[in-house]
Amino acid sequence: MLLPRSGDVIHVTKAASVQFVSPMLFRVIRVHDWPTYEGWVWLDGYELNAAGDAVERRSIFVQVNGLRPVGKAPDPRARNARQPAARTNAAPTRSVRAHR
């Protein structure tokens, strides 16, 4: 497997390291170029919940061949973005203000 890249979402299980008996989804922020054992890498990123929301920032030490790509994380800004108001063909109304 190729090294994950920033923004990738990966499934991390005990195939990547024995510490991950409970699998997790992980969004990669950074892949460190620190010297390690052959086939191992340090990753910075976020543990994700089932909805794809970041729940905890983590640094993990894993075997690259044990990582399973899931894809790109959904952009939370798109999910939470405000939608433009719907336009109608009705004539605009004028508000009347009371003068004081």
PyMOL commands that set and color helices and strands:
alter all, ss='L'
color gray80, all
select helices_A, chain A and resi 64-66+76-80
alter helices_A, ss='H'
color red, helices_A
select strands_A, chain A and resi 8-12+24-31+40-48+54-63+67-72
alter strands_A, ss='S'
color yellow, strands_A
deselect
rebuild
show_as cartoon
